[in-house]
């Protein structure tokens, strides 16, 4: 069975006949859900089942951005609200391990919510380290203001997801925290030296290279490649992501429909693969754009296939007993310590 190296969204809470036919023909590796795709738990579960049925793979990954705070696709009244990553970093505790364990607990609860409706991948943790004066697109989504704190709490979140049978996606590799623009709207350009980038921005990613999935940053680093953002830069991919960071997991693009990128959608897709990305991500569910991405995405094979298969093997199909009511009570008690 042929699978193409892209991840796609859909337009609503149910698949349209055109979407079902397209996915059956185009055979994406996986899918991603947004708020427009969410109504209630039964509906989300049915949509996940329908998406997997189109490609004939029960293990087709279904992704979501469920960070907490301002980035939470599943929310009340059917799902709990979760704090932004920065909240965990502000916990008052004499022992810094408390912050780590509470962060892990929050992610474990999120994993419980996601697994219950068939979602197997969460685009979390955010490993970006914000800098003073940067755009607030990262802001309180970050776990702290130092590479060390971001790395420790980011790993705790990733491990909480894995314990609950959900794969984490570290983002935005190799670092979005210094960017002066929101890459959803414009192309950020970072002028810091390579030495400073490696010491500060890239550092958390280097400590989580054992994680199975990563997402690129649509950011230009002039010290590395003044002409191309990381997503379409062979220099950033080879020298930094695969080289300096030593990352051998599956690298997916950030959303190709973001305005940081230019050119046709086929051109964007082909440029990302030419740079060395393993997987293209397209999120908005617009058929014309998805079709162009599918045309530009290669068959999933070789090293990219190996990395994709290795990632799926990290999903725990039997998770340890977990009491979400007790866990939520413990999380709320800990969050009461936040200033």
LINDA-V711139 format. One record per residue. N is the residue number from 1. RES is the residue in one letter. D_FIRST is the distance of its C-alpha to the first C-alpha in whole Angstrom. Layout:
n: (N,N)
res: (RES,RES)
d_first: (D_FIRST,D_FIRST)
This chain:
n: (1,2,3,4,5,6,7,8,9,10,11,12,13,14,15,16,17,18,19,20,21,22,23,24,25,26,27,28,29,30,31,32,33,34,35,36,37,38,39,40,41,42,43,44,45,46,47,48,49,50,51,52,53,54,55,56,57,58,59,60,61,62,63,64,65,66,67,68,69,70,71,72,73,74,75,76,77,78,79,80,81,82,83,84,85,86,87,88,89,90,91,92,93,94,95,96,97,98,99,100,101,102,103,104,105,106,107,108,109,110,111,112,113,114,115,116,117,118,119,120,121,122,123,124,125,126,127,128,129,130,131,132,133,134,135,136,137,138,139,140,141,142,143,144,145,146,147,148,149,150,151,152,153,154,155,156,157,158,159,160,161,162,163,164,165,166,167,168,169,170,171,172,173,174,175,176,177,178,179,180,181,182,183,184,185,186,187,188,189,190,191,192,193,194,195,196,197,198,199,200,201,202,203,204,205,206,207,208,209,210,211,212,213,214,215,216,217,218,219,220,221,222,223,224,225,226,227,228,229,230,231,232,233,234,235,236,237,238,239,240,241,242,243,244,245,246,247,248,249,250,251,252,253,254,255,256,257,258,259,260,261,262,263,264,265,266,267,268,269,270,271,272,273,274,275,276,277,278,279,280,281,282,283,284,285,286,287,288,289,290,291,292,293,294,295,296,297,298,299,300,301,302,303,304,305,306,307,308,309,310,311,312,313,314,315,316,317,318,319,320,321,322,323,324,325,326,327,328,329,330,331,332,333,334,335,336,337,338,339)
res: (X,X,X,X,X,X,X,X,X,X,X,X,X,X,X,X,X,X,X,X,X,X,X,X,X,X,X,X,X,X,X,X,X,X,X,X,X,X,X,X,X,X,X,X,X,X,X,X,X,X,X,X,X,X,X,X,X,X,X,X,X,X,X,X,X,X,X,X,X,X,X,X,X,X,X,X,X,X,X,X,X,X,X,X,X,X,X,X,X,X,X,X,X,X,X,X,X,X,X,X,X,X,X,X,X,X,X,X,X,X,X,X,X,X,X,X,X,X,X,X,X,X,X,X,X,X,X,X,X,X,X,X,X,X,X,X,X,X,X,X,X,X,X,X,X,X,X,X,X,X,X,X,X,X,X,X,X,X,X,X,X,X,X,X,X,X,X,X,X,X,X,X,X,X,X,X,X,X,X,X,X,X,X,X,X,X,X,X,X,X,X,X,X,X,X,X,X,X,X,X,X,X,X,X,X,X,X,X,X,X,X,X,X,X,X,X,X,X,X,X,X,X,X,X,X,X,X,X,X,X,X,X,X,X,X,X,X,X,X,X,X,X,X,X,X,X,X,X,X,X,X,X,X,X,X,X,X,X,X,X,X,X,X,X,X,X,X,X,X,X,X,X,X,X,X,X,X,X,X,X,X,X,X,X,X,X,X,X,X,X,X,X,X,X,X,X,X,X,X,X,X,X,X,X,X,X,X,X,X,X,X,X,X,X,X,X,X,X,X,X,X,X,X,X,X,X,X,X,X,X,X,X,X,X,X,X,X,X,X)
d_first: (0,4,7,10,13,15,17,18,21,22,26,27,27,25,22,23,22,21,19,17,16,16,13,11,11,12,9,11,11,14,17,21,24,28,31,30,27,30,32,32,30,29,28,26,25,24,22,20,19,18,16,14,14,13,9,9,10,13,13,13,16,19,22,25,28,31,33,36,39,39,35,34,31,32,36,39,40,37,36,38,39,39,41,40,39,43,44,43,45,48,49,52,52,54,51,48,46,47,45,42,42,42,39,37,38,38,34,34,35,32,29,31,31,27,26,28,26,22,23,21,22,26,27,30,32,34,35,37,41,43,46,49,49,45,44,43,39,39,42,42,39,40,41,44,46,45,42,43,43,40,38,40,39,36,35,36,34,31,32,33,29,28,30,29,25,25,23,26,26,29,30,31,31,33,36,37,40,42,41,43,41,38,35,34,37,38,37,39,41,42,45,45,46,43,45,45,42,41,44,43,40,37,39,37,34,35,36,32,30,29,27,23,23,25,26,28,31,32,35,37,39,42,42,39,38,40,38,34,33,31,28,28,31,30,33,32,29,30,34,33,30,29,33,35,33,31,28,25,23,20,22,21,24,26,26,26,28,31,34,34,32,33,31,28,25,23,26,26,22,22,26,24,21,24,26,24,22,18,18,19,21,22,24,26,24,25,23,24,24,20,20,21,20,16,17,19,16,14,10,11,12,15,17,16,13,15,17,15,14,18,19,17,19,22,22,24,23,27,29,33,35,36,39,38,42,43,41,42,46,46,44,46,49,48,47,51,52,50,53)
